[in-house]
Amino acid sequence: MPEKIKWKGGALLSPLPAVMVTCGTLEKPNIITIGWTGILCTNPPKTYISVRPERYSYEIIKNTGKFVINLTTAALARACDFCGVRSGRDTDKFAESAKLYPGGLHAVPALGLEDTPMLAESPVSIECRVSSVVPFEDVTMPDGTKKRATHEMFIADIVSVAVDPSLVDEKGALRLERAGLAAYAHGDYFALGKKIGDFGFSVRKKRPQKNGRTKKDTIPAKDVNFKKNPRPPKSKTK
């Protein structure tokens, strides 16, 4: 195995969910694409999004204290990218979305937040109420140069989750693999590949089946054909 080489320090965690965050009101909704997001705590359920203060949506979220994280699918990738490179200050992203997604995008009322839009076309919408805002300090680099902090973090409580009913199977389990979710990795969008395991499969005892396979057999990583998932052109979205 070749030795690793040193790379410049930076925000290189990949892949990440490129999500479409809706904010504002039902009368005047907006969408911002966010790459810096994740789960902070399971119980109580908390999440976060990091937003540049100069973004149009920053003041909206800071004033309303509410937003909805809408998961992105491969089919929504083009619209997702557009919402990250155009500003709501001078663009009605919902009005323009018909050029990017069949039938366009639609803002509908969130289920657990008053007068807050969620994205009808997203398979999963995570409704959030801001609990705190974390600013970051400017940093001095090893060479003495100073860099301004680029983002502020909105920490939020997850108050409700809205899901497409087609993702729930007959046993009431959520089947996210049906959603066709997309991910973001250092400037590129990817359609998620095939399932290669589930939580705990590395230690779970396998039961032999009549056909010679085991009940929890999964596809070896080397056999997964990721080429079946086309990749959109490289984007400059941040």
N, C-alpha and C positions, 0 to 999 in steps of 0.2 A: 504494500500500500504506500503510495507516494506521500511524502511529508506535506503538511498543510503550509501555505504561505500566509504571511501577515497581510491583512486587508485593512483599509482605513476604517476607523470606528464610525458607526452610523446606524441608522434605523433599517436594519437588514432582515428583520424577522419575517419569514415567509413560510407558507402562504397565509394570507389574512382574508377575512371576509370584506369585500368591497360592498358596503351597504348603502342603501338609498334612504336617507333620513328625511322624514317629512316634519315640517314645523309650521308655525303660524296659526291661522284660523281657517275654518271651512270656507269662509268668504274669500280669503286671500292666502291660499296655501303655497308653500315653497318646498323644493327638494334640494338637498345638498348631498353629494356623494362623499362618504367618509371611509377612509382606509384605516385610521387609528381607532379601533374599538375592540371591545372584548368583555368578558365576564370578570367581575371583581370578587364576588362572593355568591355562594349558593343559597345560604339562608342567613340573613335575609337576602333575597335575590337583588343583586346590584350590578350595574353595568356602567360603561362610560363611553363617551366619544370625545376626541380631542379636535378642536376647531381653531383655525387661525382667527385672531380678533378682527382682522380686516374683512373677513367674509361677511356677506349679507346676512346669512343665517345666524351668525354669532349673536348679534343684538336681539334677533327675534327670540332665540332660545333663552337668552339671559333675561329678557323681559317677561316671557310667558312661563318659563320654568318647566316647559313640557316639550317632548319630541317623541317621534316613533321611529324605531330602527326597522326598516323593511329589508328583508333578505333578498339578495339579487340572484336571478337565475341566468343560465346561459342565454336564454331568449331576451332577457332584459339588459344584457351587457352593453349594447350600443347606447341605449337610453341612459344607463348608469354612467357611462363615460361622459356623455353629453352634459349631464347634470353636474359633473365635476369640473367641466371646463367652461361653462357659461354661468354668469351671475344672475341671481334673481332680481338684482337691482334694475336690470334693463332687459330681462328676458322672462316671459311667461313660459316656464319649462313644461307645464302641462299642455299649453296650447301648441307648443312646438313638438311635443312628443309623438304626434301622429306620423311625423316623418321618420321616426326612429323605431317605432313599435306598432304592430298592426292594431288599429283601433285607438291608439294613443293610450296615455296614462290617465287615471282618474283618482281624484281625492275623495275618500269616503270617511264618514265619522269613525273615529277610534271607539272601541267598545268600553274602555275604562277611563278615558280622559275627556272632559267636557270641551267642546268646540276645538277639537284637535284633529287634523287630517291624518289618515293613514293611506297607504297605496293599495288600491284595489287589486292591482295586477301582481303584487308580491304574494308568495305562498305563505309567508310567516311575517307578522308585524308585531314587534315588541314595544309595548307602550311604556313610556318612561316619564318619571317626574324628577326633576333636578333636586338633589339634596345639598350639593355644594359645588363650588367652582374652584379649581386648583390652578393658579398661575404658576409659571415656571420662571426661574431666574435666568438672566443672561449668563453665558458661560465664557470663561477664558480658556483658550486652547493651549496645548503644550508649547506652541511657538509664540505665545503671547498675544495672538490676535483674539479679538472679542467677537462673539456671535450672539445675536439677539435670539431670545427664546421665540420659537415660531408658533406654538400652540398653547391653548389653555384647555384643561380637562374638565368636562362636565360629568360629575359623578351623579348617578341617578338610581332611584328605586324602580324596579320593574313592577308595574302595578297590574298589568294584564298582558296576555298574549293572544293574538287573533291568528287562527290558522285556516288554511283551505281545507274543507272537510274531506277532500279526496286524498289527503295525506294521512287520514285516520283509518286504520284497518278494522275488520269486523270484530276484533278483540279489544278495540279502543286504544291500540298502541299507535304512537306517532311514527310514521314511516317517511323520514326526511329524504331518503334516497329517491323517492318518487318526484321530488321537487325539481331536480335538474339544477342544483345550486352551482353558483360560480364562485371563484376565488381570485384573489389579486396577489401577484408576486413581483415586487420590485419593478413596477411599470407595465406588467403584462396581466391580461385577464385569462383565466383558465376555466374550462368546464371540469367539474370534479370527475375523477375516474371511477373505476369499479371498486366495490367494497373488497377489502383484503383482510378483514377481521372485525371483531367487536370487542368491547371492553372485557378483559379477563380471559380472552381466548387462549392466551399463552400458557395458562396454568389450569384451564378447565379439562377435566377428564373426558376423553372422547369415547363415544359409544359406537361400536361397529354396526354397520347397516348391512342389509341383505345384498346390496349391490357392490359391497366391498369398500365403499366410501364411508367416512365417518360423518356423524350428524352435524358436526361443527366444522367440516372441511371448508377451507377458504381458498381463494385463488392465490397461488404464490405471486409475490410482487413481480418476479421476472416474467410472468405470463400475462400480466395486465397490459392490454394494448391501449395505451393512452392516445395513440394517434387517431383513434376514432372520434376524439373530441377536438373539433377544429378550434384554433386559437386566433382571436381577433388581432389586428395589427397593434404594434406597440403604442401605448398611450403615454402622454406626459402628465396625466392626472396625478395629483398628490393629495 
